């Protein structure tokens, strides 16, 4: 009866752990979208649309020209894109807990406590806000907020700047999310892992999922490149080029390092499993040679087949589909830089 009670309690904890909803973990990006009785992407469509209408109306009123509507539209589209990706990524990250339960060789209570700690770090509203504000301060420091527009009214400049800073704020939030998630994946490797790390069919989809995160970030990077190239100044200053290029490196690192961490976990688990299995195989081989029965020979043959399968197991959490993702992650930033060079040559 006691064993049954412990098992039921453990199963209850596992179900409770898996069914944790956004609740207190909902970030300010999600809560802003929930102000409207729409899905999160609908809520942010309303918010970004309002920013576009207000900023473009101010510019049209004071400048009497529709030229500046395009930058307003691009910034508003970037705001919408970034906010949607951030909320989508946050919800997908919560699915990692299922795999943590499956691959970590610890009691559920300890896994739940560990995941709670990691989730608190990832969905830390204060750190997200600080990251967003810090990115804006750095943008001001290196002059990224100077676009070269010739406004007749200071109010037009203020309208564009407010829209820019609010949109650029999400670059900091998204960067924090990428980095903190990568650190979580790295920290999983410090935990004792079981054989499911190499046998589970859910590990590869998580590798695919993180590559999708990085692809989304790369499309945002491309969007910012298009915006800057639509302004008179483009990215003509060295500090601006270095700043923009640093995010290309961040994109590549944010994909490769987490995938490499998973790769290292898979190697370690595979080597530990092979070492343990080889000891049993040697013992069974000695037994089979000493006592040549059909049963012992069959068992030895089956064990040799299992060892061969273990040897042949893939140690990377991705296949050809993710290799295409890697190529795109590398190509998109390079494409932006090449287009910038071409535009300068044409001018």
C-alpha atoms as a printed R data frame, in Angstrom:
    type eleno elety resid chain resno      x       y       z
1   ATOM     1    CA   UNK     A     1  0.000   0.000   0.000
2   ATOM     2    CA   UNK     A     2  2.845   2.412   0.832
3   ATOM     3    CA   UNK     A     3  4.518   1.706  -2.525
4   ATOM     4    CA   UNK     A     4  1.207   2.292  -4.283
5   ATOM     5    CA   UNK     A     5  0.765   5.577  -2.392
6   ATOM     6    CA   UNK     A     6  4.296   6.717  -3.321
7   ATOM     7    CA   UNK     A     7  3.729   5.772  -6.956
8   ATOM     8    CA   UNK     A     8  0.425   7.661  -7.101
9   ATOM     9    CA   UNK     A     9  2.036  10.697  -5.467
10  ATOM    10    CA   UNK     A    10  4.926  10.572  -7.925
11  ATOM    11    CA   UNK     A    11  2.591  10.264 -10.905
12  ATOM    12    CA   UNK     A    12  0.528  13.171  -9.579
13  ATOM    13    CA   UNK     A    13  3.656  15.316  -9.270
14  ATOM    14    CA   UNK     A    14  4.673  14.403 -12.814
15  ATOM    15    CA   UNK     A    15  1.255  15.352 -14.213
16  ATOM    16    CA   UNK     A    16  1.207  18.554 -12.168
17  ATOM    17    CA   UNK     A    17  4.708  19.382 -13.402
18  ATOM    18    CA   UNK     A    18  3.765  18.789 -17.023
19  ATOM    19    CA   UNK     A    19  0.507  20.741 -16.819
20  ATOM    20    CA   UNK     A    20  1.974  23.993 -15.473
21  ATOM    21    CA   UNK     A    21  0.363  26.752 -17.549
22  ATOM    22    CA   UNK     A    22  1.578  30.268 -18.160
23  ATOM    23    CA   UNK     A    23 -0.050  31.600 -14.907
24  ATOM    24    CA   UNK     A    24  2.535  33.568 -12.949
25  ATOM    25    CA   UNK     A    25  5.122  32.895 -15.668
26  ATOM    26    CA   UNK     A    26  3.266  35.074 -18.192
27  ATOM    27    CA   UNK     A    27  5.636  37.869 -19.180
28  ATOM    28    CA   UNK     A    28  4.785  41.501 -19.833
29  ATOM    29    CA   UNK     A    29  4.893  40.803 -23.588
30  ATOM    30    CA   UNK     A    30  2.104  38.232 -23.159
31  ATOM    31    CA   UNK     A    31  0.138  40.341 -20.716
32  ATOM    32    CA   UNK     A    32  0.115  43.335 -23.072
33  ATOM    33    CA   UNK     A    33 -1.373  41.166 -25.823
34  ATOM    34    CA   UNK     A    34 -3.991  39.798 -23.398
35  ATOM    35    CA   UNK     A    35 -5.440  43.311 -22.939
36  ATOM    36    CA   UNK     A    36 -7.474  42.563 -26.058
37  ATOM    37    CA   UNK     A    37 -9.973  39.670 -26.373
38  ATOM    38    CA   UNK     A    38 -7.889  38.184 -29.192
39  ATOM    39    CA   UNK     A    39 -5.125  35.592 -29.621
40  ATOM    40    CA   UNK     A    40 -1.699  36.993 -28.702
41  ATOM    41    CA   UNK     A    41 -0.830  37.656 -32.354
42  ATOM    42    CA   UNK     A    42 -4.130  39.512 -32.786
43  ATOM    43    CA   UNK     A    43 -3.445  41.604 -29.689
44  ATOM    44    CA   UNK     A    44 -0.034  42.605 -30.953
45  ATOM    45    CA   UNK     A    45 -1.458  43.315 -34.415
46  ATOM    46    CA   UNK     A    46 -3.752  45.867 -32.749
47  ATOM    47    CA   UNK     A    47 -0.884  47.409 -30.720
48  ATOM    48    CA   UNK     A    48  1.569  47.634 -33.640
49  ATOM    49    CA   UNK     A    49 -1.211  48.899 -35.925
50  ATOM    50    CA   UNK     A    50 -2.007  51.672 -33.429
51  ATOM    51    CA   UNK     A    51  1.679  52.675 -33.305
52  ATOM    52    CA   UNK     A    52  1.797  52.780 -37.107
53  ATOM    53    CA   UNK     A    53 -1.363  54.867 -37.463
54  ATOM    54    CA   UNK     A    54 -0.337  57.376 -34.798
55  ATOM    55    CA   UNK     A    55  3.277  57.799 -35.945
56  ATOM    56    CA   UNK     A    56  2.412  58.008 -39.643
57  ATOM    57    CA   UNK     A    57 -0.432  60.453 -38.907
58  ATOM    58    CA   UNK     A    58  1.961  62.732 -36.985
59  ATOM    59    CA   UNK     A    59  4.559  62.595 -39.780
60  ATOM    60    CA   UNK     A    60  1.975  63.191 -42.508
61  ATOM    61    CA   UNK     A    61  0.481  66.128 -40.611
62  ATOM    62    CA   UNK     A    62  3.764  67.940 -39.980
63  ATOM    63    CA   UNK     A    63  5.801  66.916 -43.047
64  ATOM    64    CA   UNK     A    64  3.048  66.906 -45.700
65  ATOM    65    CA   UNK     A    65  4.813  63.950 -47.333
66  ATOM    66    CA   UNK     A    66  4.197  60.205 -47.463
67  ATOM    67    CA   UNK     A    67  7.921  59.393 -47.791
68  ATOM    68    CA   UNK     A    68  8.272  58.765 -44.073
69  ATOM    69    CA   UNK     A    69  5.312  56.404 -43.912
70  ATOM    70    CA   UNK     A    70  7.495  53.555 -45.207
71  ATOM    71    CA   UNK     A    71  9.933  53.644 -42.233
72  ATOM    72    CA   UNK     A    72  6.906  53.833 -39.896
73  ATOM    73    CA   UNK     A    73  5.414  50.785 -41.567
74  ATOM    74    CA   UNK     A    74  8.688  48.818 -41.431
75  ATOM    75    CA   UNK     A    75  9.182  49.569 -37.732
76  ATOM    76    CA   UNK     A    76  5.582  48.669 -36.911
77  ATOM    77    CA   UNK     A    77  5.901  45.415 -38.879
78  ATOM    78    CA   UNK     A    78  9.112  44.623 -36.979
79  ATOM    79    CA   UNK     A    79  7.354  45.334 -33.686
80  ATOM    80    CA   UNK     A    80  4.587  42.905 -34.599
81  ATOM    81    CA   UNK     A    81  7.007  40.262 -35.851
82  ATOM    82    CA   UNK     A    82  9.266  40.434 -32.787
83  ATOM    83    CA   UNK     A    83  6.430  40.408 -30.244
84  ATOM    84    CA   UNK     A    84  4.752  37.411 -31.901
85  ATOM    85    CA   UNK     A    85  8.040  35.479 -32.067
86  ATOM    86    CA   UNK     A    86  8.836  36.235 -28.413
87  ATOM    87    CA   UNK     A    87  5.448  35.001 -27.149
88  ATOM    88    CA   UNK     A    88  5.534  31.971 -29.464
89  ATOM    89    CA   UNK     A    89  9.065  31.096 -28.309
90  ATOM    90    CA   UNK     A    90  8.121  31.477 -24.647
91  ATOM    91    CA   UNK     A    91  5.235  29.042 -25.066
92  ATOM    92    CA   UNK     A    92  7.406  26.563 -26.956
93  ATOM    93    CA   UNK     A    93 10.164  26.749 -24.339
94  ATOM    94    CA   UNK     A    94  7.672  25.573 -21.725
95  ATOM    95    CA   UNK     A    95  7.421  22.297 -23.651
96  ATOM    96    CA   UNK     A    96 11.037  21.505 -22.739
97  ATOM    97    CA   UNK     A    97  9.881  20.335 -19.311
98  ATOM    98    CA   UNK     A    98  8.411  17.169 -20.850
99  ATOM    99    CA   UNK     A    99 11.822  16.172 -22.181
100 ATOM   100    CA   UNK     A   100 13.574  17.087 -18.941
101 ATOM   101    CA   UNK     A   101 11.381  14.591 -17.072
102 ATOM   102    CA   UNK     A   102 12.165  11.972 -19.696
103 ATOM   103    CA   UNK     A   103 15.960  12.268 -19.921
104 ATOM   104    CA   UNK     A   104 17.109  13.400 -16.457
105 ATOM   105    CA   UNK     A   105 17.898  10.581 -14.033
106 ATOM   106    CA   UNK     A   106 16.671  12.281 -10.849
107 ATOM   107    CA   UNK     A   107 13.535  12.087  -8.675
108 ATOM   108    CA   UNK     A   108 10.639  14.112 -10.045
109 ATOM   109    CA   UNK     A   109 10.733  16.405  -7.014
110 ATOM   110    CA   UNK     A   110 14.330  17.424  -7.758
111 ATOM   111    CA   UNK     A   111 13.617  17.845 -11.494
112 ATOM   112    CA   UNK     A   112 10.588  20.023 -10.695
113 ATOM   113    CA   UNK     A   113 12.676  22.220  -8.373
114 ATOM   114    CA   UNK     A   114 15.457  22.512 -10.979
115 ATOM   115    CA   UNK     A   115 13.040  23.389 -13.766
116 ATOM   116    CA   UNK     A   116 11.262  25.932 -11.559
117 ATOM   117    CA   UNK     A   117 14.610  27.658 -11.011
118 ATOM   118    CA   UNK     A   118 15.443  27.680 -14.735
119 ATOM   119    CA   UNK     A   119 11.959  28.877 -15.700
120 ATOM   120    CA   UNK     A   120 12.243  31.728 -13.183
121 ATOM   121    CA   UNK     A   121 15.472  32.846 -14.876
122 ATOM   122    CA   UNK     A   122 14.122  32.580 -18.430
123 ATOM   123    CA   UNK     A   123 10.776  34.292 -17.796
124 ATOM   124    CA   UNK     A   124 12.238  37.000 -15.567
125 ATOM   125    CA   UNK     A   125 10.291  40.146 -16.438
126 ATOM   126    CA   UNK     A   126 12.751  42.501 -14.729
127 ATOM   127    CA   UNK     A   127 15.736  41.122 -16.628
128 ATOM   128    CA   UNK     A   128 13.806  41.263 -19.910
129 ATOM   129    CA   UNK     A   129 12.929  44.918 -19.315
130 ATOM   130    CA   UNK     A   130 16.523  45.736 -18.337
131 ATOM   131    CA   UNK     A   131 17.821  43.978 -21.467
132 ATOM   132    CA   UNK     A   132 15.415  45.959 -23.673
133 ATOM   133    CA   UNK     A   133 16.289  49.304 -22.055
134 ATOM   134    CA   UNK     A   134 20.017  48.537 -22.132
135 ATOM   135    CA   UNK     A   135 19.876  47.790 -25.871
136 ATOM   136    CA   UNK     A   136 18.185  51.155 -26.455
137 ATOM   137    CA   UNK     A   137 20.812  52.994 -24.390
138 ATOM   138    CA   UNK     A   138 23.559  51.320 -26.409
139 ATOM   139    CA   UNK     A   139 21.765  52.220 -29.661
140 ATOM   140    CA   UNK     A   140 21.721  55.881 -28.586
141 ATOM   141    CA   UNK     A   141 25.392  55.729 -27.530
142 ATOM   142    CA   UNK     A   142 26.591  54.555 -30.956
143 ATOM   143    CA   UNK     A   143 24.147  56.684 -32.949
144 ATOM   144    CA   UNK     A   144 21.919  53.943 -34.319
145 ATOM   145    CA   UNK     A   145 18.903  56.164 -33.662
146 ATOM   146    CA   UNK     A   146 20.149  58.827 -36.089
147 ATOM   147    CA   UNK     A   147 18.666  57.932 -39.468
148 ATOM   148    CA   UNK     A   148 19.457  61.074 -41.463
149 ATOM   149    CA   UNK     A   149 15.844  62.142 -41.988
150 ATOM   150    CA   UNK     A   150 15.332  65.845 -42.752
151 ATOM   151    CA   UNK     A   151 12.243  66.646 -40.733
152 ATOM   152    CA   UNK     A   152 10.639  70.083 -40.792
153 ATOM   153    CA   UNK     A   153  9.137  69.536 -37.350
154 ATOM   154    CA   UNK     A   154 10.652  68.155 -34.173
155 ATOM   155    CA   UNK     A   155  7.376  66.341 -33.515
156 ATOM   156    CA   UNK     A   156  7.939  64.133 -36.555
157 ATOM   157    CA   UNK     A   157 11.367  63.185 -35.225
158 ATOM   158    CA   UNK     A   158  9.889  62.422 -31.787
159 ATOM   159    CA   UNK     A   159  7.175  60.219 -33.325
160 ATOM   160    CA   UNK     A   160  9.743  58.189 -35.312
161 ATOM   161    CA   UNK     A   161 12.072  57.906 -32.316
162 ATOM   162    CA   UNK     A   162  9.313  56.663 -29.985
163 ATOM   163    CA   UNK     A   163  8.305  54.040 -32.536
164 ATOM   164    CA   UNK     A   164 11.959  53.053 -33.073
165 ATOM   165    CA   UNK     A   165 12.816  52.724 -29.378
166 ATOM   166    CA   UNK     A   166  9.694  50.723 -28.606
167 ATOM   167    CA   UNK     A   167 10.453  48.373 -31.506
168 ATOM   168    CA   UNK     A   168 14.177  48.158 -30.741
169 ATOM   169    CA   UNK     A   169 13.301  47.330 -27.128
170 ATOM   170    CA   UNK     A   170 12.156  43.881 -28.320
171 ATOM   171    CA   UNK     A   171 15.634  43.195 -29.712
172 ATOM   172    CA   UNK     A   172 16.890  43.225 -26.131
173 ATOM   173    CA   UNK     A   173 13.999  41.093 -24.872
174 ATOM   174    CA   UNK     A   174 14.485  38.561 -27.674
175 ATOM   175    CA   UNK     A   175 18.268  38.446 -27.162
176 ATOM   176    CA   UNK     A   176 17.788  37.784 -23.453
177 ATOM   177    CA   UNK     A   177 15.373  34.961 -24.271
178 ATOM   178    CA   UNK     A   178 17.806  33.366 -26.739
179 ATOM   179    CA   UNK     A   179 20.760  33.557 -24.358
180 ATOM   180    CA   UNK     A   180 18.873  32.367 -21.254
181 ATOM   181    CA   UNK     A   181 17.371  29.417 -23.149
182 ATOM   182    CA   UNK     A   182 20.795  28.462 -24.474
183 ATOM   183    CA   UNK     A   183 22.138  28.543 -20.899
184 ATOM   184    CA   UNK     A   184 19.290  26.294 -19.741
185 ATOM   185    CA   UNK     A   185 20.160  23.704 -22.388
186 ATOM   186    CA   UNK     A   186 23.803  23.923 -21.319
187 ATOM   187    CA   UNK     A   187 22.829  23.425 -17.665
188 ATOM   188    CA   UNK     A   188 20.860  20.265 -18.506
189 ATOM   189    CA   UNK     A   189 24.195  18.679 -19.409
190 ATOM   190    CA   UNK     A   190 25.321  19.088 -15.775
191 ATOM   191    CA   UNK     A   191 22.497  16.814 -14.601
192 ATOM   192    CA   UNK     A   192 22.681  12.979 -14.549
193 ATOM   193    CA   UNK     A   193 21.071  11.766 -17.763
194 ATOM   194    CA   UNK     A   194 19.578   8.396 -18.633
195 ATOM   195    CA   UNK     A   195 19.576   6.371 -21.837
196 ATOM   196    CA   UNK     A   196 16.498   8.217 -23.127
197 ATOM   197    CA   UNK     A   197 18.896  11.013 -24.079
198 ATOM   198    CA   UNK     A   198 19.896   8.936 -27.102
199 ATOM   199    CA   UNK     A   199 16.830   6.705 -27.491
200 ATOM   200    CA   UNK     A   200 14.022   9.247 -27.124
201 ATOM   201    CA   UNK     A   201 12.293  10.390 -30.303
202 ATOM   202    CA   UNK     A   202 11.594  13.758 -28.641
203 ATOM   203    CA   UNK     A   203 15.211  14.946 -28.557
204 ATOM   204    CA   UNK     A   204 15.514  15.576 -32.287
205 ATOM   205    CA   UNK     A   205 12.270  17.628 -32.433
206 ATOM   206    CA   UNK     A   206 13.710  19.863 -29.692
207 ATOM   207    CA   UNK     A   207 16.817  20.350 -31.825
208 ATOM   208    CA   UNK     A   208 14.493  21.296 -34.679
209 ATOM   209    CA   UNK     A   209 12.570  23.630 -32.378
210 ATOM   210    CA   UNK     A   210 15.663  25.539 -31.306
211 ATOM   211    CA   UNK     A   211 16.766  25.869 -34.915
212 ATOM   212    CA   UNK     A   212 13.328  27.364 -35.601
213 ATOM   213    CA   UNK     A   213 13.952  29.900 -32.814
214 ATOM   214    CA   UNK     A   214 17.162  30.945 -34.508
215 ATOM   215    CA   UNK     A   215 15.565  31.099 -37.959
216 ATOM   216    CA   UNK     A   216 12.922  33.451 -36.525
217 ATOM   217    CA   UNK     A   217 15.687  35.597 -35.037
218 ATOM   218    CA   UNK     A   218 17.464  35.618 -38.407
219 ATOM   219    CA   UNK     A   219 14.329  36.891 -40.174
220 ATOM   220    CA   UNK     A   220 14.099  39.684 -37.582
221 ATOM   221    CA   UNK     A   221 17.750  40.488 -38.286
222 ATOM   222    CA   UNK     A   222 16.932  40.686 -42.001
223 ATOM   223    CA   UNK     A   223 13.967  42.957 -41.246
224 ATOM   224    CA   UNK     A   224 16.186  45.378 -39.332
225 ATOM   225    CA   UNK     A   225 18.649  45.344 -42.215
226 ATOM   226    CA   UNK     A   226 15.862  46.303 -44.626
227 ATOM   227    CA   UNK     A   227 14.753  49.120 -42.303
228 ATOM   228    CA   UNK     A   228 18.246  50.613 -41.941
229 ATOM   229    CA   UNK     A   229 18.831  50.411 -45.692
230 ATOM   230    CA   UNK     A   230 15.578  52.341 -46.240
231 ATOM   231    CA   UNK     A   231 16.919  55.311 -44.238
232 ATOM   232    CA   UNK     A   232 19.198  58.028 -45.676
233 ATOM   233    CA   UNK     A   233 22.114  57.092 -43.391
234 ATOM   234    CA   UNK     A   234 21.814  53.337 -43.896
235 ATOM   235    CA   UNK     A   235 24.723  51.744 -41.959
236 ATOM   236    CA   UNK     A   236 27.491  54.006 -43.142
237 ATOM   237    CA   UNK     A   237 29.311  54.403 -39.814
238 ATOM   238    CA   UNK     A   238 31.824  51.810 -38.614
239 ATOM   239    CA   UNK     A   239 30.240  51.597 -35.153
240 ATOM   240    CA   UNK     A   240 26.858  50.841 -36.724
241 ATOM   241    CA   UNK     A   241 28.316  48.157 -38.978
242 ATOM   242    CA   UNK     A   242 30.152  46.531 -36.051
243 ATOM   243    CA   UNK     A   243 26.993  46.657 -33.923
244 ATOM   244    CA   UNK     A   244 24.902  45.077 -36.655
245 ATOM   245    CA   UNK     A   245 27.564  42.461 -37.413
246 ATOM   246    CA   UNK     A   246 27.783  41.486 -33.735
247 ATOM   247    CA   UNK     A   247 24.176  40.325 -33.886
248 ATOM   248    CA   UNK     A   248 25.052  38.128 -36.865
249 ATOM   249    CA   UNK     A   249 27.638  36.412 -34.665
250 ATOM   250    CA   UNK     A   250 25.075  36.140 -31.849
251 ATOM   251    CA   UNK     A   251 22.637  34.434 -34.226
252 ATOM   252    CA   UNK     A   252 25.177  31.845 -35.321
253 ATOM   253    CA   UNK     A   253 26.420  31.235 -31.774
254 ATOM   254    CA   UNK     A   254 22.884  31.007 -30.364
255 ATOM   255    CA   UNK     A   255 22.170  28.125 -32.727
256 ATOM   256    CA   UNK     A   256 25.474  26.250 -32.705
257 ATOM   257    CA   UNK     A   257 26.259  26.356 -28.964
258 ATOM   258    CA   UNK     A   258 22.936  24.879 -27.704
259 ATOM   259    CA   UNK     A   259 22.996  22.216 -30.415
260 ATOM   260    CA   UNK     A   260 26.589  21.416 -29.479
261 ATOM   261    CA   UNK     A   261 25.559  21.172 -25.803
262 ATOM   262    CA   UNK     A   262 22.880  18.612 -26.732
263 ATOM   263    CA   UNK     A   263 25.482  16.812 -28.868
264 ATOM   264    CA   UNK     A   264 27.852  16.601 -25.887
265 ATOM   265    CA   UNK     A   265 25.036  15.249 -23.672
266 ATOM   266    CA   UNK     A   266 24.244  12.589 -26.270
267 ATOM   267    CA   UNK     A   267 27.921  11.594 -26.568
268 ATOM   268    CA   UNK     A   268 28.333  11.326 -22.789
269 ATOM   269    CA   UNK     A   269 25.136   9.290 -22.384
270 ATOM   270    CA   UNK     A   270 26.068   7.053 -25.310
271 ATOM   271    CA   UNK     A   271 29.595   6.429 -23.978
272 ATOM   272    CA   UNK     A   272 28.317   5.690 -20.462
273 ATOM   273    CA   UNK     A   273 25.679   3.331 -21.859
274 ATOM   274    CA   UNK     A   274 28.204   1.561 -24.104
275 ATOM   275    CA   UNK     A   275 30.648   1.160 -21.232
276 ATOM   276    CA   UNK     A   276 28.003  -0.365 -18.973
277 ATOM   277    CA   UNK     A   277 26.624  -2.544 -21.772
278 ATOM   278    CA   UNK     A   278 30.121  -3.712 -22.823
279 ATOM   279    CA   UNK     A   279 30.775  -5.015 -19.319
280 ATOM   280    CA   UNK     A   280 27.585  -7.076 -19.463
281 ATOM   281    CA   UNK     A   281 28.467  -8.197 -22.994
282 ATOM   282    CA   UNK     A   282 31.909  -9.413 -21.921
283 ATOM   283    CA   UNK     A   283 30.384 -11.309 -19.020
284 ATOM   284    CA   UNK     A   284 27.803 -12.907 -21.310
285 ATOM   285    CA   UNK     A   285 30.507 -13.782 -23.873
286 ATOM   286    CA   UNK     A   286 32.605 -15.513 -21.202
287 ATOM   287    CA   UNK     A   287 29.524 -17.396 -20.054
288 ATOM   288    CA   UNK     A   288 28.623 -18.413 -23.623
289 ATOM   289    CA   UNK     A   289 32.118 -19.726 -24.381
290 ATOM   290    CA   UNK     A   290 32.190 -21.707 -21.168
291 ATOM   291    CA   UNK     A   291 28.693 -23.079 -21.667
292 ATOM   292    CA   UNK     A   292 27.889 -23.318 -25.389
293 ATOM   293    CA   UNK     A   293 24.130 -23.683 -25.332
294 ATOM   294    CA   UNK     A   294 21.686 -22.441 -27.949
295 ATOM   295    CA   UNK     A   295 20.162 -20.023 -25.427
296 ATOM   296    CA   UNK     A   296 23.533 -18.471 -24.478
297 ATOM   297    CA   UNK     A   297 24.628 -18.117 -28.108
298 ATOM   298    CA   UNK     A   298 21.289 -16.530 -29.088
299 ATOM   299    CA   UNK     A   299 21.463 -14.093 -26.180
300 ATOM   300    CA   UNK     A   300 25.066 -13.171 -27.081
301 ATOM   301    CA   UNK     A   301 24.082 -12.587 -30.707
302 ATOM   302    CA   UNK     A   302 21.182 -10.366 -29.660
303 ATOM   303    CA   UNK     A   303 23.444  -8.374 -27.351
304 ATOM   304    CA   UNK     A   304 25.989  -7.899 -30.141
305 ATOM   305    CA   UNK     A   305 23.172  -6.581 -32.382
306 ATOM   306    CA   UNK     A   306 22.138  -4.119 -29.660
307 ATOM   307    CA   UNK     A   307 25.751  -2.922 -29.277
308 ATOM   308    CA   UNK     A   308 25.981  -2.408 -33.026
309 ATOM   309    CA   UNK     A   309 22.797  -0.320 -32.948
310 ATOM   310    CA   UNK     A   310 24.182   1.753 -30.091
311 ATOM   311    CA   UNK     A   311 27.409   2.321 -32.036
312 ATOM   312    CA   UNK     A   312 25.453   3.504 -35.078
313 ATOM   313    CA   UNK     A   313 23.170   5.919 -33.189
314 ATOM   314    CA   UNK     A   314 23.295   9.541 -34.316
315 ATOM   315    CA   UNK     A   315 24.926  11.880 -31.799
316 ATOM   316    CA   UNK     A   316 23.492  15.108 -33.185
317 ATOM   317    CA   UNK     A   317 19.979  16.430 -32.478
318 ATOM   318    CA   UNK     A   318 19.332  17.301 -36.118
319 ATOM   319    CA   UNK     A   319 19.343  15.936 -39.649
320 ATOM   320    CA   UNK     A   320 19.272  17.309 -43.195
321 ATOM   321    CA   UNK     A   321 16.274  19.553 -42.418
322 ATOM   322    CA   UNK     A   322 18.231  21.372 -39.728
323 ATOM   323    CA   UNK     A   323 21.320  21.619 -41.957
324 ATOM   324    CA   UNK     A   324 19.188  23.777 -44.266
325 ATOM   325    CA   UNK     A   325 18.353  25.908 -41.211
326 ATOM   326    CA   UNK     A   326 22.059  26.281 -40.436
327 ATOM   327    CA   UNK     A   327 22.736  27.382 -44.002
328 ATOM   328    CA   UNK     A   328 19.965  29.982 -43.815
329 ATOM   329    CA   UNK     A   329 21.200  31.263 -40.449
330 ATOM   330    CA   UNK     A   330 24.643  31.826 -41.974
331 ATOM   331    CA   UNK     A   331 23.394  33.124 -45.342
332 ATOM   332    CA   UNK     A   332 20.841  35.696 -44.101
333 ATOM   333    CA   UNK     A   333 23.321  37.864 -42.147
334 ATOM   334    CA   UNK     A   334 25.870  37.636 -44.971
335 ATOM   335    CA   UNK     A   335 23.145  38.608 -47.469
336 ATOM   336    CA   UNK     A   336 22.294  41.710 -45.438
337 ATOM   337    CA   UNK     A   337 25.955  42.801 -45.381
338 ATOM   338    CA   UNK     A   338 26.341  42.160 -49.132
339 ATOM   339    CA   UNK     A   339 23.218  44.204 -49.912
340 ATOM   340    CA   UNK     A   340 24.564  47.033 -47.771
341 ATOM   341    CA   UNK     A   341 27.852  46.973 -49.729
342 ATOM   342    CA   UNK     A   342 25.969  46.900 -53.069
343 ATOM   343    CA   UNK     A   343 23.840  49.890 -52.076
344 ATOM   344    CA   UNK     A   344 26.964  51.860 -51.141
345 ATOM   345    CA   UNK     A   345 28.623  51.014 -54.486
346 ATOM   346    CA   UNK     A   346 25.512  52.104 -56.401
347 ATOM   347    CA   UNK     A   347 25.485  55.420 -54.549
